[in-house]
């Protein structure tokens, strides 16, 4: 199978490329730079220079392949809502190139958009994008499915971890370093689901290969880790005091990241494991933090 992968040089996308190649598939990877293109070719894939703004180019890339895995997303949180709406446009454009065929499109979404207070399962519907902007991606996938496209959603947890991670855990570590202390909000019992990047990559591959009836999957290896445990592990690793914060102190420590630090989402992946026969087997989040990979940057 020849698979078009967007975000092919990204943290998750590069793991997906590796997973596909190891399984014997061919990969056409969307890359923005010559350096990324060279790395992709060295890995054994074919580079497709482009960006998310060129919708016609994305359509052409999709049309050349048997399946599409969309992992790219602009993580500039200063224009988060705009980026979410742009992702909708990207997904719809790629989908247009696939409608009328039996070729699948697998898109990426997040756990943070799900309702809190109960366990999030694969059949929980995302709220409206008018409430949670990130839901725009899932709305696009649903719209394409209603047009007959084989569209699938892979929801990623707040932290996809492993060597080279520059995401949320790296941000929490950076804030701990800058403030001279590690911190959590309130009692710190808000839960973060987690998955290793290599385990997440397996989910994308399995969906493309199996193309099941089910449309939404959770790439979740650990259902929910108390944020206090994350903060304590960071504090020990950096030899810093770990404190509970409340009120204005939360904003002072975490800044714009405060709303993410307070995410409380217990997520299940039982249906994903059963449907895809997926068994995550890489290191857990606290193990990765304890290993020191986040403290060297």
N, C-alpha and C positions, 0 to 999 in steps of 0.2 A: 504494500500500500504506500502511496506517495502522499505525504501529509504536509500541508501548509501551516506553519507555526508562526504566529505573530509574537513579538516579544522574545524572539529566539535567543537573544543574548542576555536576557534578564535572569534574575535569581531563580524564578520558577520555570520560565521558558527554556532556559539552558538545560535544566534537569529533565524537562519533557523531551527535548531533542535527544539527549543522551539515552533516555529510556526507549524512545522509538527506534533509534539506530541499533541499540543492543538487541532489540526484538526483531531486527531484520527489515525494518521499514526504511523508506527513503524520506528525506526531509528537505523541504524548501522553506528556509527560514527568513522571515522579515527582519532586516537589520538596518540601522540608521547610519553606521559609520564603517569606514574601510577596515578599521581595527577589529570591529565585531564581525565583519564579513570574513576576514582572514581566519579568525578563531573558529568560526562556524565551519569553514571549508576544511580546516585542519582536523576538526572533530569528525569529518566524514559526511557533512551535509552540504547542501547547495544554498548559497546566499542569494537573497532577493532584496536588493537595496530599495529602501522606501521608508515611508512614515505613515502615521495614522491619519494625517490630514489629506493624503492623496487617495480618495475613495476609489477612483477608477483603477489605480494601481493595485489596490487591495482586491478588487473584483477580479482583475487579471490573474493575480497570484492564486486566488481561490479556484479559479476556473481551470488552472493547470493541474490540480491535485484531486485525489480521491476523497480527501477529508480535510477539515480545517480545525485547528485548535487555537483559540484566541486567548492568549495570556497577557497581552500588552495592555497597559493602562497608565495614564499620566498621573503620577502621584504627587503633583504639586497641590498641596492642600489649601493654598491661598485662593485657588479657583476650583474648588472641589465639585460644586454643583455643575459648573460648566464642563468639567472633565467627564462627569457622569453622563451628561447629555451627549457629549461627543462620542462616548463609548456606545451609546444607543445607535448613533448614526453609523459608526463603524460596523457594528453587528448587523444592522439592516442592510448595509451595502454589501457585505460579504454574503449575507443570506440571499440577496437578489441573484448572485452569481450561481447559487446552488439550487434554488427553487426549480422544481421540475425534474430533479435528479434524485438518486437515492444516496447521495453523498452527505455525510453528517457534518454538522457544525457543533463544536463544543466550546462554550464560552465560560468565562470566569466571573464569579460573584463572591460575596463575602458573608460571613456569619453575623457581622455587626448589625445587619439590617433586620435581623429576626427579633420577634417579640421576646422580652425578658420575663422572668418569673416562672417559666416552665421549660422543659427540655425541648430543644429545637430538633425536630426530625426532618427527614428529607421531604415529607409531604406538607410541611408548613409553608404556606404561601407568603411570599414577601409582601410587605405593605406597599402602598402606592409610592411612586417616586416623588410625589408632591410632599410626602412626609419624610421619606428616606431617599435622598437623591441616588444612592448606589443601586436602588432597585430598578433603575432605568435599564440596566443590562438584562435583567431577568424579564422585564416587560418586552424588550425587543425579541428575546428568545421565544417567548410565548406567542408573540405576534407572528413570528416566522413559522412556528409549529402549526398555527391555525391556517397557514397557507400551504401546509403539507410538507414542510421541511423537517428533516430529522435534526432537531435542535436539542442540545443537552446543556445543562448547567452544572458546573462544578463549583460548589461553595467552599472557599478557603477560610480557615479560622483566622483570628486576629494575628497570630504569629505562625508563619511558616519559617522554620528555623534550620540551622545548619551552617557550616563554614561558608563565609562570604555573605552572610545575612546583613543587610543594611536597613532592615525594616524596623518594626516597632520595638523589639527587644534592644536593638542597637540604639534606638532613640532613648529608651529608658536608662540604659547604661550611660549614655552621653549626659543625660540630665543629672544622674547620680554623681558623675565626675565633676560637672560644673558646679553643683550645689554642695559638694563635699559630704553628701549623705544619700543613702538609698531610701525610697519612700513608697508608701501605699496610702490609699484613701480610706478613712474610717477604720473599720475592723479588718479591711483587706480581704474579705471573704468573697468579693466579686470574682467570677470565674472566667478564665481565658482558655478556650479550647486551643489545641496546638497540633502541629504535624511537621515531621521532617520533610524537607523539600523533595527528597528522593522517594519517600512514600507517597507524597502528593502527586508526583510525576506518574507513578504507577496507575493512579485513578484515571488520569487523562488517557493513558494508553489503553487501559481496559475498556473504557467507554467507547473509544474509537473502534477497537477491535470487535467488541461484542454488540454494540448498537442495540441495547435492550429497549424494552417498551418504556420502562421508567425514565423520566426525563431529568430528574435532579439528584445530585450525588453530593455527599459530604466527605471531603478529604480530611477527616478528623481522626487522629490516632489517640489523643488524650481528650476526654470529654470536657473537662474543665479543671484548670489548675488555679487555686486561689492566688490572687495577685500578691497577697502577702508572702506566699512561698517564693514567688518570682523575685520580689524585692529583697527578701532575706538572702536568697541565693546570690543575688548580685552584690549585696552588702558584704557577705562573707568573701566573695571572690575578689572584691576591691578593697577589703579591709576598711569598710566604712560602717558607720552607725546606720541602723535601719529604723525609721520612725513612721508613726501614723500621722497623717495630716488631715486637717479639716478647714473649712471656710476659705479665707483668702490665701492661706498657706498652700493650698492645693494649686491654685492658679500661679502663685509665685514660683513653685517648684516645677510644675509640669507645663505651664504656659498653655499654648493652643492644644497640646496633647492631652490635657486633663480629661476631656470627654472620652478619649480612647482608653486612658488609664482606668476609667471607671466602668468600662464595658463589663457586663455581667451576662454571660451566655453559656449555658450548659447545652452542649450539642451532641447529638447521637449520630453515629455512622453505621448502626447495625444493619439497616437496609442496604446501604452501599456495600458493606462487607459481604452480605449474603448474596446480593444480586451479581456482583462482580467477582466474587471469591477473592476479595482483597484482604490481605493480612499485613498491615504495617509492621515492619520489623527493624526499623532503624532507631537510633537513640532518641530518648525523650527530651523535652525542653529543658528541664532542670539539669539533666545530665550534660546537655550541650553547654549550658551556661557555666556549670561547674568546671567544665573542661578548660575554660579560659579563652575560648575562641572569640568571645565578645570584648575582651579586655585589652586587646593588643592594638586596636586602632586609635 
